[in-house]
Amino acid sequence: MSQTVPIVIPAFRRTGSLTRLVTSLLRADIPDNVRLIIAIDRAANSRYTADNQAVVELARAVHWPHGPLDIIWHEQPLGLMGNTYFCHSLAAEYGAVIVLEDDLVVGRPFYTYAMQALAAYGNDPRIAGISLNTLWYNGFTHQPFIPLPDSADVFFLQLGTPQGQLYTADQWQAYSNWVSAADRKPADERVHPLVAQMPKTDWLPNTIRYLAATDRYYVFPRESLTVSFGDAGTHISQNTDFFQVPVQDFQRGYRLGSLDESAAVYDTFYEPQPTVLAQLCPVLAGIDFAVDLYATKQPEQLMSDLVLTTRPADKSLMGFARTMRPMEANVIHNIGGDEIVLAKVSDVDFSASATAIAQAANDAYFNRHQTAGCRSPWFNRFARWRSGRRTR
C-alpha cells in the first residue's frame, strides 16, 4: 500500500459541482504527497460535449499543492456506474483510494478520519468499505434512522454510500469478484424489494445485495465528513437539499471500536442485528428472534420463528413501549408497553393494511406525536405576501 491514499473524483458535466468540491479539498487538512485523480467520463450524447469539455478545462486548471494531479479523460463513454467502478478499481494500483463524487463538499478533517479508519478496519474481512458520510434517515421508509449511541464514533450498517467512501484493494477485489460471479436472486431475497427498482445505472443496489449475501458491513461515522449537495445529474432531475447533513470540521481524533465491540450494528433494512440486541437486553438473552421495527420485512425474510416488531400481533410473548429513541432503546431498558412486541411470526399480521398502520404509528413516534396546525402555515403565507417574498 502506498504511503498516502489518493483522492479520486469521478466527474461529468458539472463544472459548478467540481469547483465547489475542489475548493473544499483545498481548505482541508491533507498531508503532502497525496495524489488527486480526476476521472472524466466521455459524453455519449453530443449535447453534453461542451459541458464536458468545460469540466476537462477546469480540471486541467486546478492547482493541487499536496502532490501529483492526474487528469483521466476516458476515450469511450463509461456511464456513471462505469466511471465510478473505474475509480474504485484504482485501489488495486494504489492499495486504497478515497472516492468523492463531484457534488460533495468535504470537512477539514476528512482525510484524517479516513486514514484512522483505514488503520482500524482496513484488514477486517467483514468490512466492505469505509464511508465518509453519515446516514440520518431510512432510505426505504424515509423515517429517521438513529444509530444507538455507544463508546465509538462509528456504527456499522449493511448499506453502501455514494457520498464519499474509502476502499482497500482487497475490499474492492472481493466486491468485484462477487459482482462478476454472483447469482442475484438469493441476494434479492435478503434485501428490501425497492432495491430491485433502483436504476440499472446505479451501482448502489449491487452493493446492498453484496453486503446482505456476504454478511459484510460499511463503517459509517456518526458525524459526517462529507456532505452531498444533490446537484442535478444522472439520477437526480433537479437540485435537492435532501441529503444535507452537518459536516464535521473540527474533530481530529476518533474513537474507532471494532465490529465485535459495537452496540450499533444494523442490517440492510436499518434494523439492529438480533445478536447484538440480545447482548444488550437481558430479557432477550438466549432467545432466537428477528427484528422488524420499521415494519418493512416480509415473513420469508425473518430467519426465525419469533420477531420483534411494531406490527400488530394476535398474541405476544413480550411487550415494550415506543417512547425512547432509538426504538431499540425501549427494549434495552425494558420499558413496558405494547407498541413493540416479541411474537411468533405466525401470530403477526403482515397484511398491507397492518403494515400501513404500523408505519403510520412509527411516523407519529418520529414526529413526537405533533401535527402541523393550520394557523402557522397561513400566517407564514400572509407574511410572505406582505413582504413580497416567495419561497422556492
Legacy VTK file of the C-alpha trace (Angstrom):
# vtk DataFile Version 3.0
C-alpha trace
ASCII
DATASET POLYDATA
POINTS 392 float
0.000 0.000 0.000
1.302 3.465 -0.834
2.337 5.771 1.980
-0.642 8.024 1.318
-4.020 7.240 -0.218
-5.056 9.025 -3.449
-8.234 11.045 -3.726
-10.244 10.115 -6.832
-13.126 12.137 -8.279
-15.480 10.724 -10.947
-16.619 13.796 -12.902
-19.035 14.555 -15.736
-20.691 17.776 -16.988
-20.989 19.575 -13.636
-18.362 22.323 -13.562
-20.004 24.104 -10.654
-20.044 20.914 -8.591
-16.405 20.121 -9.318
-15.341 23.678 -8.487
-17.130 23.514 -5.143
-15.583 20.142 -4.249
-12.051 21.178 -5.210
-12.447 24.390 -3.199
-13.356 22.358 -0.117
-10.422 19.999 -0.719
-8.044 22.957 -0.826
-9.141 24.037 2.656
-8.986 20.526 4.120
-6.215 19.062 6.263
-4.358 16.949 3.704
-0.697 15.931 4.104
1.957 16.180 1.417
2.335 13.567 -1.317
-1.383 12.892 -1.737
-2.308 12.300 -5.358
-5.512 13.815 -6.779
-7.070 11.936 -9.706
-9.987 13.398 -11.660
-11.575 10.786 -13.930
-13.844 12.443 -16.507
-16.366 10.381 -18.415
-16.730 10.847 -22.170
-20.088 12.277 -23.264
-22.215 9.754 -25.161
-24.665 12.489 -26.158
-23.355 15.364 -28.272
-25.467 17.878 -26.364
-23.218 17.321 -23.333
-19.935 17.696 -25.231
-19.482 21.398 -24.469
-20.318 20.936 -20.786
-17.864 18.084 -20.507
-15.137 19.974 -22.346
-15.545 22.693 -19.718
-15.054 20.066 -16.987
-11.801 18.943 -18.651
-10.524 22.529 -18.874
-11.479 23.170 -15.264
-9.676 20.029 -14.097
-6.536 20.980 -16.002
-6.565 24.408 -14.348
-6.621 23.007 -10.796
-3.561 23.862 -8.726
-3.066 20.908 -6.378
-0.468 21.751 -3.712
-0.390 18.364 -1.977
1.099 16.115 -4.667
0.606 14.874 -8.237
-2.534 15.750 -10.191
-3.728 13.211 -12.770
-6.472 14.030 -15.285
-8.024 10.979 -16.931
-10.433 11.661 -19.803
-11.875 8.354 -20.875
-11.690 7.594 -24.595
-15.123 5.950 -24.600
-18.294 6.738 -22.601
-18.450 4.603 -19.448
-21.611 5.981 -17.858
-21.897 6.913 -14.205
-21.589 3.371 -12.887
-18.721 2.525 -15.250
-16.732 5.621 -14.303
-17.429 5.064 -10.604
-16.266 1.454 -10.859
-13.151 2.626 -12.693
-12.380 4.985 -9.807
-12.944 2.243 -7.245
-10.731 -0.157 -9.196
-7.749 2.181 -8.808
-7.482 0.721 -5.303
-5.714 -2.237 -6.953
-2.978 0.094 -8.195
-2.582 2.275 -5.117
-3.520 -0.113 -2.295
-6.528 2.035 -1.336
-8.463 5.006 -2.704
-10.778 7.699 -1.396
-13.589 8.225 -3.922
-15.545 11.501 -3.838
-18.471 12.124 -6.192
-18.242 15.595 -7.686
-21.283 17.068 -5.901
-19.749 16.645 -2.438
-18.104 19.064 -0.038
-15.613 17.675 2.478
-14.996 18.700 6.077
-11.492 19.760 7.028
-10.567 16.511 8.854
-11.999 14.085 6.275
-8.571 12.762 5.278
-7.503 12.380 8.919
-10.628 10.359 9.639
-10.145 8.269 6.511
-6.592 7.316 7.486
-7.549 6.472 11.066
-10.495 4.382 9.865
-8.276 2.649 7.317
-5.831 1.660 10.054
-8.675 0.390 12.245
-10.757 -1.516 9.665
-8.691 -1.981 6.511
-7.694 -5.545 7.386
-11.053 -6.773 8.706
-12.563 -9.046 6.007
-16.062 -8.308 7.349
-15.734 -4.652 6.364
-16.623 -3.931 2.726
-15.825 -0.222 2.738
-15.428 2.903 4.840
-17.987 5.670 4.436
-17.065 9.308 4.919
-20.726 10.341 5.067
-23.224 9.539 7.792
-26.830 8.384 7.396
-29.710 10.116 9.148
-32.777 8.539 7.519
-34.136 5.156 6.493
-33.984 5.185 2.694
-36.925 2.767 2.400
-39.415 4.438 4.759
-37.931 7.976 4.742
-38.210 7.942 8.518
-35.284 8.942 10.740
-32.504 6.441 11.323
-30.854 6.870 14.722
-27.888 4.575 15.476
-27.714 3.511 19.105
-25.039 5.556 20.940
-22.054 3.623 22.240
-18.411 4.396 23.042
-17.308 4.729 19.398
-17.568 7.467 16.781
-18.790 4.970 14.180
-21.582 2.494 13.522
-21.872 -0.480 11.176
-24.545 -0.921 8.517
-25.163 -3.313 5.623
-25.673 -0.472 3.166
-23.236 1.361 0.925
-22.947 5.058 0.210
-22.353 7.171 -2.902
-21.365 10.175 -0.791
-17.687 9.581 -0.139
-16.002 6.255 0.582
-12.657 4.536 1.010
-11.776 1.099 -0.362
-8.711 -1.054 0.019
-7.520 -3.226 -2.856
-8.790 -6.346 -1.070
-12.194 -4.811 -0.364
-12.645 -3.755 -3.972
-11.451 -7.115 -5.302
-13.860 -9.048 -3.074
-16.769 -6.926 -4.288
-15.689 -7.082 -7.935
-15.384 -10.872 -7.786
-18.870 -11.169 -6.315
-20.429 -8.898 -8.950
-18.824 -10.981 -11.701
-19.887 -14.358 -10.364
-22.955 -13.931 -8.171
-26.464 -15.145 -8.788
-28.555 -12.109 -7.808
-31.743 -13.982 -6.886
-30.632 -15.317 -3.446
-29.349 -11.845 -2.543
-32.633 -10.216 -3.639
-34.470 -12.410 -1.152
-32.490 -10.801 1.684
-32.991 -7.135 0.777
-35.871 -4.675 0.562
-37.992 -5.022 -2.632
-37.230 -1.393 -3.526
-33.627 -2.392 -4.197
-34.769 -4.144 -7.376
-36.468 -0.923 -8.525
-33.317 1.187 -8.320
-31.863 2.327 -11.670
-29.770 -0.190 -13.597
-27.141 2.551 -13.987
-26.756 2.794 -10.189
-24.028 0.736 -8.503
-25.636 1.039 -5.058
-28.185 -1.826 -5.491
-25.402 -4.307 -6.197
-23.560 -3.089 -3.117
-26.632 -3.694 -0.943
-27.059 -7.201 -2.373
-23.365 -7.915 -1.859
-23.428 -6.843 1.782
-26.515 -8.940 2.516
-25.236 -12.013 0.673
-21.755 -11.970 2.212
-22.651 -10.607 5.668
-20.308 -7.637 5.337
-20.680 -4.059 6.564
-19.757 -0.490 5.789
-18.305 1.594 8.602
-20.119 4.921 8.971
-19.041 7.934 11.020
-21.594 9.296 13.463
-20.671 12.818 12.333
-20.345 13.283 8.611
-17.019 14.138 6.969
-18.699 14.856 3.632
-21.980 16.397 2.574
-23.844 15.957 -0.712
-25.372 18.967 -2.452
-27.684 16.759 -4.520
-26.899 18.517 -7.791
-28.964 17.525 -10.819
-27.328 14.680 -12.713
-27.837 11.139 -13.951
-30.131 10.051 -11.105
-31.481 13.407 -9.867
-33.572 15.522 -12.231
-33.263 18.743 -10.249
-31.161 20.084 -7.402
-32.202 18.943 -3.924
-31.005 19.707 -0.410
-32.486 16.453 0.911
-29.030 14.960 1.544
-27.670 17.874 3.564
-26.239 16.925 6.960
-23.943 18.817 9.353
-20.344 18.281 8.294
-17.576 17.832 10.868
-14.864 20.499 10.575
-13.064 20.288 13.911
-12.555 16.799 15.355
-9.144 15.218 14.755
-9.012 12.099 16.954
-11.632 9.381 16.539
-12.731 6.512 18.778
-12.864 3.568 16.400
-14.150 0.455 18.133
-14.258 -2.931 16.459
-17.311 -4.548 14.909
-17.313 -7.118 17.722
-17.467 -4.411 20.391
-20.115 -2.227 18.753
-23.661 -1.801 20.047
-24.670 -0.177 16.747
-24.731 -2.908 14.085
-27.538 -2.828 11.507
-28.741 -4.946 8.592
-29.838 -3.910 5.081
-33.260 -2.852 6.440
-31.694 -0.469 9.017
-32.700 -2.924 11.735
-30.401 -3.726 14.706
-28.807 -7.152 14.482
-30.590 -9.528 16.911
-27.364 -10.975 18.320
-26.171 -7.514 19.325
-29.562 -6.511 20.728
-29.775 -9.712 22.781
-26.404 -8.934 24.383
-27.720 -5.537 25.465
-31.118 -6.740 26.675
-31.124 -9.432 29.408
-34.780 -10.388 28.818
-33.875 -11.443 25.264
-30.755 -13.386 26.173
-30.781 -16.901 24.734
-33.804 -16.228 22.509
-33.608 -16.671 18.729
-35.543 -13.819 17.112
-35.612 -11.494 14.104
-36.083 -7.710 14.173
-38.648 -5.705 12.158
-39.110 -2.407 13.990
-39.602 -0.375 10.787
-42.268 -2.881 9.606
-40.691 -3.439 6.192
-39.722 -7.121 6.187
-41.760 -9.972 4.783
-42.232 -13.249 6.718
-39.784 -15.122 4.463
-37.083 -12.574 5.325
-37.342 -13.302 9.045
-34.814 -16.036 9.768
-36.520 -17.060 12.996
-39.874 -18.221 14.360
-40.010 -15.118 16.584
-39.890 -11.461 15.617
-39.502 -8.192 17.496
-41.840 -5.886 15.595
-44.112 -2.846 15.607
-46.696 -4.684 13.523
-49.909 -5.851 15.247
-49.935 -9.414 16.546
-52.730 -11.650 17.825
-50.572 -12.781 20.735
-47.210 -11.668 22.075
-44.577 -13.087 24.398
-43.232 -9.706 25.498
-44.233 -6.087 25.018
-42.369 -2.795 25.109
-43.185 0.884 24.733
-42.204 3.044 21.757
-41.089 6.122 23.644
-37.300 6.170 23.961
-35.048 6.858 20.971
-33.931 4.947 19.033
-36.698 2.365 19.096
-34.454 -0.442 20.314
-33.659 1.593 23.448
-37.141 0.732 24.738
-36.235 -2.941 24.557
-32.767 -2.493 26.046
-34.220 -0.574 29.005
-37.207 -2.949 29.256
-39.772 -0.147 29.085
-43.127 -1.870 29.375
-45.827 -1.384 26.768
-47.457 -2.993 23.745
-46.233 -0.875 20.840
-43.217 -3.121 20.217
-43.869 -6.826 20.683
-41.943 -10.067 20.607
-44.291 -12.538 18.939
-44.368 -15.660 16.847
-44.129 -14.807 13.165
-47.300 -16.822 12.600
-49.197 -14.518 15.008
-48.132 -11.279 13.305
-50.313 -9.504 10.763
-48.220 -8.825 7.624
-51.110 -7.558 5.506
-50.772 -4.292 3.614
-53.251 -2.565 5.940
-51.439 -3.765 9.083
-48.132 -2.625 7.620
-49.597 0.801 6.857
-50.918 1.077 10.414
-47.536 0.138 11.887
-45.620 2.575 9.688
-48.113 5.364 10.414
-47.635 4.743 14.142
-43.879 4.941 13.573
-44.389 8.246 11.741
-46.264 9.602 14.758
-43.463 8.378 17.042
-40.758 10.045 14.942
-42.853 13.235 14.764
-43.229 13.106 18.559
-46.996 12.898 18.013
-47.111 16.517 16.867
-49.174 17.574 13.865
-48.821 20.794 11.910
-51.501 23.260 12.898
-53.427 25.421 10.436
-52.508 28.786 11.948
-48.754 28.650 11.341
-48.843 27.856 7.574
-51.474 30.547 6.920
-49.542 33.095 8.986
-46.350 32.314 7.059
-48.116 32.717 3.712
-49.600 36.041 4.811
-46.183 37.281 5.966
-44.579 36.330 2.655
-47.380 38.054 0.739
-46.982 41.237 2.804
-43.220 41.250 2.277
-43.474 40.394 -1.434
-41.314 37.294 -0.970
-41.877 33.753 -2.079
-40.213 30.533 -1.056
-38.810 28.209 -3.672
LINES 1 393
392 0 1 2 3 4 5 6 7 8 9 10 11 12 13 14 15 16 17 18 19 20 21 22 23 24 25 26 27 28 29 30 31 32 33 34 35 36 37 38 39 40 41 42 43 44 45 46 47 48 49 50 51 52 53 54 55 56 57 58 59 60 61 62 63 64 65 66 67 68 69 70 71 72 73 74 75 76 77 78 79 80 81 82 83 84 85 86 87 88 89 90 91 92 93 94 95 96 97 98 99 100 101 102 103 104 105 106 107 108 109 110 111 112 113 114 115 116 117 118 119 120 121 122 123 124 125 126 127 128 129 130 131 132 133 134 135 136 137 138 139 140 141 142 143 144 145 146 147 148 149 150 151 152 153 154 155 156 157 158 159 160 161 162 163 164 165 166 167 168 169 170 171 172 173 174 175 176 177 178 179 180 181 182 183 184 185 186 187 188 189 190 191 192 193 194 195 196 197 198 199 200 201 202 203 204 205 206 207 208 209 210 211 212 213 214 215 216 217 218 219 220 221 222 223 224 225 226 227 228 229 230 231 232 233 234 235 236 237 238 239 240 241 242 243 244 245 246 247 248 249 250 251 252 253 254 255 256 257 258 259 260 261 262 263 264 265 266 267 268 269 270 271 272 273 274 275 276 277 278 279 280 281 282 283 284 285 286 287 288 289 290 291 292 293 294 295 296 297 298 299 300 301 302 303 304 305 306 307 308 309 310 311 312 313 314 315 316 317 318 319 320 321 322 323 324 325 326 327 328 329 330 331 332 333 334 335 336 337 338 339 340 341 342 343 344 345 346 347 348 349 350 351 352 353 354 355 356 357 358 359 360 361 362 363 364 365 366 367 368 369 370 371 372 373 374 375 376 377 378 379 380 381 382 383 384 385 386 387 388 389 390 391
